[in-house]
Amino acid sequence: MNTGPTSMTAWPGWPRRCASPAEAAEQAWPHRLQQVLAPWVRQRLAALLAATDRAEGLGSLDARVRRAVVLAWQYRSVRHELFADHHWQGRPPAPWWCLDGTIAARSPFDGYATTQLPSYALHLTHLDLTTGRGEGELTVAHSGTAPLTSYPVTITDSAPTLPTGVEAEHRTAVADALSALGLTRAEDWGPTSSDR
């Protein structure tokens, strides 16, 4: 029987320490997609850093903490890149930035906030890699104070489906995001959003 300290007492404050880089990035590089990205990273870090039973070994704890630290650092990097892509002129066309295989975001340079180019985030809430089926949500952020728009996305046989009436450029963004996540090939769906 294990009578040693639990993982929570062996390293006090570790959930907070792992979340700090994410919070600092949100303050340093604000973005319209914050409403999608911040809750996602909080939920993912909480899942990785949740207290487990007393029987959890240090190897398992070490793997979870390492994964959380890597995710927080990647999130920090993605926040910086999204901010830079959107605000700084002279950068190459904005790529899709992916995190943890479940979320992809893109924020092209907007020509000094002309609202011509939206930012996107695709969050996969469920994906079965064996069947190629899943669900998610595409969030579209136009510049300025316009509210974010979200559309449900259904994936069947690795092909995305959106509700009728969704603009073609948003459909292209979903195909590109799925390609960036390694789930489909963007060229199967026509021109890509990074061609703009």
N, C-alpha and C positions, 0 to 999 in steps of 0.2 A: 504494500500500500504506500502510495506517495504521500509523505507528510511534509514535503518542502513547500516553499511559497508557490502561489499560483502565478500564472503568467502576468496577471494584472498587478500583483505586488512586486514581482521581480524587476519591473521597469515602470515605476509610477509615471503617469503623465504621457505615456507613449502615444495614445490616440491624438492628443492635442499637438504633440511635436510633429507627427506625420502630416497633420492638416495645415500647419503653419505656412509651408511654401505655397500651397494652393490659395490661402487667404491673402497672402502678400501679393501674389500675382494678380488677383482680382482687384486689389487696390491700386496696384501700379499700372495695370493695363486694362482699364474698363472697356467693355464691349457690349453691344446690343444683345448678343447671344448669351449674356450673363444669366438670363432667366432660364436658359436651358442647361448651360454648362455647370453652373454652381450647384444646383440641386443634384445633378448627376454625379459630380465628383464627391459630394458629401455622402450620398447614399453608397457609392462604391467604396469609399474609405471606411465608412461605418461597417459595411459588410466584412471588409478585410480585417478590421480591428475590433470586431465584436468579441466580448469575453466568451471564452469557451469553458468547458468543465475543467476541473482540477487535474484531470488525467492528461491534458495536452502536454506533449513533450516540448522541450526547447527547440528541437528541429522544426517542428510544425509552427511554433510561434515565430521562429527566425524566418521561415519562408513567408509567412503572412506579413510580418513587419517589413521585410525586404520588398515584397510586392507593393505594399502601401507606399513606401518611400519612393520607389521607382515611379509609381503612378502619380504621386504628388509632384515629382520633378518633371515628368512628361507633361502634366497638366500646366505647370508653370511655363514650360517652353512653348506649348501650344497657345496659351494666352498671349505671350509675347509676340509670337509669329502672327496670330490673327490681328492683333492691334497694329503691328508693323505693316502687314499686307494691306490693311484697310486705310491707313493714314499716311504712309510714307511713299512718296513718288519715286520712281526709278527702280523699283524692285521687279524681279521677273513676275510673270503671271502667277496669281495666287494658287497654290496647290490645295488639295484637301488634306487637312491635318486630322489624323486618326488617333483615338485613344482606346486602349483596352479591347479593341476589336468590336466595340458596340456603338461607338459614336464617331461621326466624322463631321468636320466643320470647315467652311471656306468663307473668306471675307475679302473679296477683291478690292483693289484701290478704287475709290468711289469718286474720283475727279473732284475732290474738295466738296464732298457731301452734296452731290447733285441728285441723289436718290435714284440714279439710273441703274446701279448694280446692287442687287440685294446680297445679303449674307445668308448663309444656310447652315443648318445643323440637322443631321439625320441621326436619330437615336433609335437603335434597334432594341426593342423591349423583349423580344423573343426571337430566337433563330435556331432551327433544327438543321444542322449542317448535313445530316444524312439524307434528309428529304428535300432540302433547299427551300423550305417554307418558313415563314416568319412574319412578324409584325413589327411596326415601328412608327415613328412620327417624324415628318419633315417640318422644321420650323423655318420660316422665312422672315428675315429682319430687313426692312427697308431703312434707309438712313432717316434721320430726324426723329420725330416723336410718334410716328405712326405705330400702332400696336403690332406686336408680332402676330403672324398668321401661322397656324399649324394645320397640317393635313395628315390623316392616317395613311400609312403605307402598308400594303399587304404584299408579301413576297411569296410567289408560288413558282416552283421549278426554277428558282433563282432569277425570276423576272419580276420587277416591281410593278405594282398596280396602285394607282391613286384614284380618288373619286373623279367622276366626270366633271369637266369644267375647269380642272386645274391647268394652269398655263403650261405651254410646251416647255418653256425654260425651266420651270420647276420640275417637270418630269425628267428633263435632261440632268438636272442637278442630282436627283435621286439615283439615276443610273451611274453618274460619275462617282457619287459617294459610295455606292455599293462596290464599284470597281476599285476605289481607293482602299476599301476595307478588305479587298481580295475576294469578294463574293461573286462578282460577274466581270465581264470584260466590257468596258465602256463603248468600244467600237461596235459592239453588237447593237447599240441603240442609236447610232447616228452621231452628229457633231457633239463635241463635249463642251461643258461650260467653261473649261480653261482655254478654249479657243477664243474667248472674248477678252 
